């Protein structure tokens, strides 16, 4: 029905102009230094239209890309919708990114402009210069600078297949991949969400969706934002998850649906129980990865179901599976049963269907004539990786899953080498490439080690160039982590640095990832493994 995200936003704004579109509760308002309270649909539409006109007059159009480093502020949405109206794709930039990451992202995406918080403008321009990209920055309220180039696709109509966003996701090897996401991808996500039934029904123009998840990830961009555009209602976008104030934020905002990651229930349960724990309007939670032991206790204490789901940036809602219908099998890592819009296979390492309830790699595709319908459009500048992901006509997720005789799916583990810390996917190879630049490091290997609060923590096994005395371990470990913090987002830096004589290698001298994972389980607490978690702090 709608061709673009902007079309949908404009239609809902015209239908419910006086209703609340965004609500900024007081904790987020203080964090960002912005006004608390509601922004109504008509106010948002006016802001978007002013920006649309300004971008058009500055020469931005179909095929351009613009970076957005605006955290979870309302300005992110306003600039996104305005640019989308002109056929400009947005490239969300994680505010935690540091120099090496920014050089790669700007060079790879070839963005000519970034809308940024003023304090990061210098970093972005320096990274663009290093990447050799003609580049400008502007603050969210600044005058729009002229486009660096003519719009590449100015002669083509803007529509469902137009690139809407370019989101970077950590892959199994090398640098993060740029997932090209179309208008159709985002529109489908909102439509799928708005049509949920069972435990997760959506009431038109009535829901208030609270989420602390970042707008540079698909969950917040494609699910919580888009369901509000499709079904009406209000988005409560928090700056981030604050366990001590989350429940009061939910009460203040009148939230009726909450988005979560597995780390959040664990943190909320760690606080002393209170008679006010059920004093909220939340009907259900949408998320993934809740610890089995926390699932039932959380629902009993806080009075709403945590409904587990599975999806990836590449799949969007096209292959999203959700346990929104009973029985949900609480506390079993169950994420639901297959629905008619998706086809699913579970295969072994030889690509053969697994039998019984044995785990296998999850392969998915859209049902019908087009197996890629509403999936990502491909990896930017990496046709080979796109072909590999779709080998045999199925999207290979890299996740190990099992299925019971009733058709329920259960998450088992990640086959791919990605560390998932507090909801952030971290490529081990990306971290290793930075650690290997440290003068004391001969070679490194990075793996996940369990963390009671964050799910995974980053553990680095280090082989040093020159033999160290044990008394030097803490000093060198700190130096290595400081080096990583200067190049990478803080959460990617090692939380543990283990000094080892050699890495587990295959016959072809590649890191033996399976052995490394086993090693990482046992290293914390040993004398040669230095705990550096206290150094990992969110940077101002």
Buried (B, 14 or more C-beta within 10 A) or exposed (E): EBBBBBBBBBBBBEEBBEBBBBBBBBBBBEBBEBEBEBBBBBBBBBBBBEBBEBBBEBBBBBBBBBBBBBBBBBBBBBBBBBBBBBBBBBBBBBBBBBBBBBBBBBBBBBBBBBBBBEEBBEBBBEBBEBBEBEBBBBEBEEEBBEBBEEBEBEEEEBBBBBBBBBBBBBBBEEBBBBBBBBBBBBBBBBBBBBEBEBBBEBEEEEBBBBBBBBBBBBBBBBBBBBBBBBBBBBBBBBBBBBBEBBBBBBBBBBBBBBBBBBBBBBBBBEEEEEEEBEEBEBBBBBBBBBBEEBBEBBBEBBEBBBBBBBBBBBBBBBBBBBBBBEEBBBBBBBBBBBBEBBBBBBBEEEBEEBEEEEBBBBBBBBBEEEBBBBBBBBBBEBEEBBEEBBEEEBBBBBBBBBBBEEEBBBBBEBBBBBBBBBBBBBBBBBBBBBBEEBEBBEBBBBBBBEBEEBBBBBBBBBBBEEEBEEEBBEEBBBBBBEBBBEBBBBBBBBBBBBBBEEBBBEEEEEBBBEBBBEBBEEBBEEEBBBBBBEBBEEEE
